[in-house]
């Protein structure tokens, strides 16, 4: 009976939200990803309102169980303390009965939680979770759940693709993805909404591929007129990510144009932390820009004539990606502050999310949006490229 309901619902969803009439694929539910949700914690509170097990990660041996759990977890000299019980091991995995979610520091997660005692005596927490369950907690943070369904579908395909690419890149590390802007923002099941969950479900198993392989599906908030080449930022030089796509769809973005005022002392402090030998800043000037108009290199001079040259990317990272929304800016100094008049938000590579919104608002479908921002790619199923990750 349950299987019949699933088949009926799947058919209804495919009719309501078609994606180029591609048949839905539901055979990839067993793909798991490891998401680092907390790091360098002294302690954390964990609660499960049903039966649970604590497994020794290296042997899968059950070392603790019970009908419910509510305890403070902290690192000890020799292992990990759960409540009043010390487990003398470096890594454990907490598993619920499969239906109940796990509360970690007030946030709710599907899947299981791995806790690692690091060499510095701090805790790292990793959420091991099914791929689409992970995506349920991503989309709300990456796009508005009130946006058109075609945008949400495009975002679901891109986020799924990016997650698999990162998992392949990080397969020898403790985790595949972070839960912040350095991977994809992930908030657990607390962040799930009906529309974003629907978008994940109706695109189940769909990913972007190029030349038969999984695409590094980078994306950003607002390109402000033109996308960036991935080769300007990372060691990635493939056709769909060469940038230079003229985008007039994101003009409605609130991030299209911005201004930021940063005290010079803060700029000097961050340069010092980055091992740049600079005194009191006298000038900041752009030396070169790339073809998309973003800062390639800039020069900072102090009042003694000493200067340092940085890439736009490094300068943005030093000050913080939220302080400097993009590298498409014009700098000036006024009244002891660095004034940046800028355009766009994000690195500019791949899909422009506000541009996708603009396209969907004009009636474009998810497949058209993806083809526009990732030219030459195809939508495929995970099963078709399973051996590639």
ABEGO torsion letter per residue (X at the ends): XAAAAAAAAAAAAAAABBBGGBBBBAAAAABBBBBBABBGBABBBBBBABBBBBBBAAAGBBABBEABBBBBBBBBAAEBBBEABBBBBABBBBBBAGABBBBBGGBBBBEBBBBBBBAAGBBBBBBBBBAAAAAAAAAAAABBAABBAAAAAAAAAAAAAAAAAAAAAAAABABABBABAABBBBAEAAABBAAAAAAAAAABGBBBBBGGBBBBBBBBABAGGBBBBAAAABBBBBAAAAEGBBBAAAAABAAABBBBBBBAAAAAAAAAAAGBBBBBBABBBBABBBAAGBBABBBBBBAAGBBBBBBAAAAAAAAEAAABABABBBBBBBGGBBBBBBBEBEAGBEBBAAAAAAAAAAGBBAAAAAAAABBGBBBBBAAAAAAAX
